[in-house]
């Protein structure tokens, strides 16, 4: 394997006495992918790198965890309780995805901003799955104990299971299905048009912010918005004022927070990747556990039920109600924690 470790962190403090005196290794590294690398729509040449993190006791079972398109390799906090981990309520020492008992692997989705050179790429979830295999190869991981994917990460998990069943004991998928729903594609296509227009008029940050605002209306539910926000204009406005509403403040705050998370070109690439996703359920020959939420607008529960019914090896199926809709995989930590514990506990 021609991958090269560019950066490696030191060891974390060892476990307390009685825990087999295993030290927890936290390896945060840059992996050079072997090229040329043939993907579905392109062949990668030159210097192609992936940022990956592997955290946990040496030789412990490996959990590969991937989230939505804005997630990164830090599923758990970089430092204890620093709030950087995108799944920090579930992943880390003493949590459900316990990095004292498992090695937790994650990586930044390809492409990084440096790989794009000012233009988006056509990258599929099958391509991301191939990269996931190369990341596993680099770390010498022959077989994953479980691949835990949520949203976009769940799509990649399904693609990984279909292509590399010999590398995986168990697939756990939340808020993802075997194909995108046309309504989700409709919303994302509008977001991409907003971003492309922003590039044309040289206002990329404003465009990304607006695309994120639109996204928030699809990730969450009308019930949550009705509970949180007044339908009336904000008080204290005069006839000369442009009327403002509470929900606008929320959406604009979320939009501004997204600026700088990724370039417009990377956003276009990963958004399109969602809509290029397709896996035949019959091709998934590993045990699968599915988790869905009935109010998810992006991945309607009927899609997850269909997937469950057509899998050769369905193992567990869970569905819940949630005000948070698609974002339930980030917000409903109690539900997901209980489910993941029941799945992972022998």
C-alpha positions in Angstrom: 0.0 0.0 0.0 1.5 3.3 -1.0 -0.3 5.5 1.5 2.0 7.7 3.6 1.4 8.9 7.2 2.1 12.6 7.2 1.1 13.6 10.7 0.6 11.5 13.8 -0.5 12.7 17.3 0.9 11.3 20.4 -0.6 8.8 22.8 -3.4 9.8 25.2 -3.0 9.0 28.9 -3.4 5.3 29.7 -6.6 3.9 31.1 -7.1 3.6 34.9 -5.8 0.5 36.7 -8.1 -2.5 36.1 -8.7 -1.7 32.4 -6.0 -4.0 31.2 -3.6 -1.1 31.2 -4.3 -0.5 27.5 -3.2 2.9 26.2 -5.6 4.9 24.1 -4.0 5.9 20.8 -5.2 9.1 19.1 -3.9 9.1 15.5 -4.9 12.1 13.5 -3.2 11.9 10.1 -3.0 12.7 6.5 -3.1 9.7 4.2 -1.8 9.9 0.6 -4.1 7.8 -1.7 -2.5 5.7 -4.4 -3.0 7.2 -7.8 -4.2 6.9 -10.5 -7.4 6.1 -8.7 -10.4 5.2 -10.9 -13.7 6.4 -9.6 -17.2 6.3 -11.2 -16.9 9.6 -13.1 -13.2 10.4 -13.0 -9.7 9.2 -12.6 -7.7 10.9 -9.8 -4.1 11.8 -10.5 -1.3 13.4 -8.6 -1.3 14.2 -4.9 -4.6 13.1 -3.3 -4.9 13.1 0.4 -7.5 12.2 3.1 -7.6 13.4 6.7 -8.4 10.6 9.0 -8.6 10.0 12.8 -8.4 6.7 14.6 -8.9 6.8 18.4 -9.0 3.9 20.9 -7.0 1.1 22.4 -4.6 -0.8 20.1 -6.2 -4.0 18.7 -9.7 -3.1 19.9 -12.6 -3.7 17.5 -13.0 -0.8 15.0 -16.2 1.3 14.5 -16.2 3.5 11.4 -18.5 6.5 12.0 -19.5 8.9 9.3 -22.1 11.7 9.4 -23.7 14.3 7.2 -21.9 16.3 4.5 -20.7 18.9 7.0 -19.2 16.3 9.3 -15.5 15.7 9.5 -13.1 13.2 11.0 -13.8 14.4 14.6 -16.8 12.4 15.6 -15.7 12.9 19.2 -14.0 15.9 20.8 -10.4 16.6 19.9 -9.8 17.4 23.6 -12.0 16.3 26.5 -15.3 18.3 26.4 -14.1 20.9 24.0 -17.3 20.7 21.9 -15.6 20.0 18.6 -16.9 16.5 18.0 -20.0 16.4 15.7 -21.3 13.2 17.5 -19.7 14.1 20.9 -22.8 13.1 22.9 -22.5 9.6 21.6 -18.8 9.2 20.8 -15.9 9.3 23.2 -14.6 7.9 26.5 -17.4 6.4 28.6 -20.0 7.1 26.0 -22.0 4.7 23.8 -19.3 4.6 21.1 -16.7 4.2 23.9 -13.2 4.9 22.8 -11.9 2.9 25.8 -13.5 -0.2 24.4 -13.5 0.4 20.6 -11.2 2.1 18.1 -13.3 4.9 16.5 -12.4 5.7 12.9 -13.6 8.6 10.8 -12.3 10.7 7.9 -13.0 13.9 6.1 -15.0 13.3 3.0 -13.3 13.6 -0.4 -12.7 16.1 -1.9 -11.1 18.6 0.4 -11.1 22.2 -0.8 -7.5 21.9 -2.0 -8.5 19.0 -4.3 -11.0 21.0 -6.4 -9.0 23.8 -8.0 -12.0 26.0 -8.4 -14.4 23.5 -10.0 -16.7 20.8 -8.5 -16.3 17.1 -9.2 -18.7 14.3 -9.7 -18.1 12.0 -6.7 -20.4 9.2 -5.8 -21.1 7.4 -2.5 -19.5 4.4 -4.1 -16.3 6.4 -4.6 -16.4 7.5 -0.9 -16.8 3.8 0.0 -13.7 2.9 -2.0 -11.8 5.7 -0.2 -13.1 4.3 3.1 -11.6 0.9 2.2 -8.2 2.5 1.4 -8.3 4.3 4.8 -8.9 0.9 6.4 -6.1 -0.6 4.4 -3.7 2.1 5.6 -4.5 1.4 9.2 -4.3 -2.4 8.7 -8.0 -2.8 9.5 -9.0 -6.0 7.7 -12.6 -6.1 9.0 -14.7 -3.5 10.7 -16.7 -4.4 13.7 -19.4 -2.0 12.5 -19.9 0.8 10.0 -22.1 3.4 11.6 -23.4 5.9 9.1 -25.9 8.7 9.4 -27.3 10.8 6.6 -24.7 11.0 3.9 -22.5 8.7 5.9 -25.3 6.1 5.9 -25.4 6.3 2.1 -21.6 5.6 2.1 -22.1 2.7 4.5 -24.7 1.1 2.2 -22.3 1.5 -0.7 -19.4 0.1 1.4 -21.5 -3.0 2.4 -22.5 -3.6 -1.2 -18.9 -3.4 -2.5 -16.9 -4.9 0.3 -19.0 -7.3 2.4 -15.9 -9.2 3.4 -14.6 -6.1 5.3 -17.6 -5.6 7.5 -19.4 -7.5 10.3 -22.4 -5.2 10.7 -23.8 -2.1 9.1 -25.8 0.5 11.1 -27.6 3.2 9.2 -29.6 6.2 10.5 -31.5 8.7 8.4 -30.4 7.2 5.1 -31.7 4.9 2.4 -30.6 3.2 -0.8 -31.6 6.1 -3.0 -32.4 9.8 -2.7 -36.0 10.8 -2.7 -37.0 13.1 -5.6 -38.3 15.8 -3.2 -34.9 15.8 -1.5 -33.3 16.1 -4.8 -35.6 19.0 -5.7 -34.6 20.9 -2.6 -30.9 20.3 -3.1 -31.1 21.3 -6.7 -32.4 24.7 -5.7 -29.6 25.0 -3.1 -27.1 24.2 -5.8 -28.6 26.9 -8.1 -28.3 29.4 -5.3 -24.6 28.6 -4.8 -23.9 28.7 -8.5 -25.6 32.1 -8.8 -23.5 33.3 -5.9 -20.4 32.3 -7.7 -21.5 34.0 -10.9 -22.2 37.3 -9.1 -19.1 36.9 -6.8 -21.1 36.6 -3.6 -20.2 33.0 -2.7 -20.5 33.4 1.1 -24.0 35.0 0.8 -25.0 32.2 -1.5 -23.8 29.4 0.9 -25.5 31.1 3.7 -28.8 31.2 1.8 -28.4 27.6 0.7 -27.9 26.6 4.3 -31.0 28.5 5.4 -33.1 26.7 2.9 -31.5 23.4 4.0 -32.5 24.1 7.7 -36.2 24.2 6.6 -35.8 20.7 5.2 -33.7 19.2 7.9 -36.2 20.2 10.7 -40.0 19.9 10.9 -42.9 22.3 10.6 -44.0 21.1 14.1 -40.7 22.2 15.6 -40.9 25.6 14.0 -44.5 26.1 15.1 -43.3 25.3 18.7 -40.3 27.6 18.6 -41.3 30.6 16.6 -44.2 33.1 16.6 -46.1 33.5 13.3 -46.4 37.2 14.0 -43.9 39.9 13.0 -41.4 40.9 15.7 -42.6 43.6 18.0 -41.4 47.2 17.9 -41.5 47.6 14.1 -43.0 50.6 12.5 -44.8 50.9 9.2 -41.6 52.1 7.5 -39.7 48.9 8.6 -39.4 45.8 6.6 -41.2 43.3 8.7 -39.0 40.7 10.4 -40.0 37.4 11.9 -38.4 35.2 14.6 -37.7 32.4 12.3 -35.7 34.6 10.0 -33.2 35.4 12.8 -32.8 31.7 13.4 -32.2 30.8 9.8 -29.8 33.7 9.2 -27.8 32.7 12.3 -27.5 29.1 11.0 -26.6 30.3 7.5 -23.8 32.6 8.8 -22.5 29.8 11.0 -22.0 27.7 7.8 -19.8 30.2 6.1 -16.3 28.9 6.1 -17.2 25.3 6.7 -16.5 24.4 3.1 -15.9 26.1 -0.2 -18.9 26.5 -2.6 -17.2 24.0 -5.0 -17.0 21.4 -2.2 -20.6 22.0 -1.3 -21.7 21.5 -4.9 -19.7 18.3 -5.1 -21.1 16.7 -1.9 -24.7 17.9 -2.5 -24.6 16.3 -6.0 -23.0 13.2 -4.5 -26.2 12.7 -2.5 -28.3 12.8 -5.6 -26.0 10.4 -7.5 -26.4 7.8 -4.7 -28.0 4.5 -5.6 -27.5 1.0 -4.1 -29.5 -2.1 -4.9 -30.6 -3.5 -1.6 -30.2 -7.0 -2.9 -26.4 -6.4 -3.2 -26.0 -5.8 0.6 -25.0 -9.2 2.0 -24.1 -8.2 5.5 -26.4 -7.8 8.6 -28.0 -4.4 8.6 -29.6 -2.4 11.4 -31.8 0.6 10.2 -32.9 3.6 12.2 -35.5 6.1 10.9 -37.6 8.9 12.0 -41.2 9.4 10.9 -41.0 13.2 10.5 -37.8 13.1 8.3 -38.5 15.1 5.2 -35.2 14.3 3.5 -35.4 10.5 3.9 -39.1 9.7 4.2 -39.7 6.7 6.5 -41.3 4.8 3.6 -37.9 4.7 1.9 -36.3 3.1 5.0 -39.1 0.6 5.4 -38.7 -0.3 1.7 -35.0 -0.8 2.2 -35.6 -3.0 5.3 -38.1 -5.2 3.4 -35.7 -5.8 0.5 -32.5 -6.4 2.4 -31.2 -10.0 2.2 -29.9 -9.8 5.9 -32.0 -7.3 7.8 -31.1 -7.5 11.5 -32.8 -4.7 13.4 -35.3 -2.0 12.4 -36.1 1.0 14.6 -38.3 4.0 13.9 -39.3 6.9 16.1 -41.1 10.2 16.1 -39.0 13.3 16.4 -39.7 17.0 16.1 -36.2 17.3 14.7 -36.9 15.4 11.5 -33.7 14.6 9.5 -31.5 16.2 12.2 -32.7 13.7 14.7 -29.5 11.7 14.1 -27.7 14.7 15.7 -30.4 15.8 18.2 -32.0 12.6 19.5 -29.0 11.3 21.5 -31.1 9.4 24.0 -33.0 7.4 21.3 -29.9 6.7 19.3 -27.8 5.9 22.4 -30.3 3.3 23.6 -30.5 1.8 20.1 -26.8 1.7 19.5 -26.2 0.2 22.9 -28.7 -2.5 22.2 -27.1 -3.2 18.9 -23.5 -3.2 20.0 -23.8 -4.9 23.3 -23.1 -8.7 22.9 
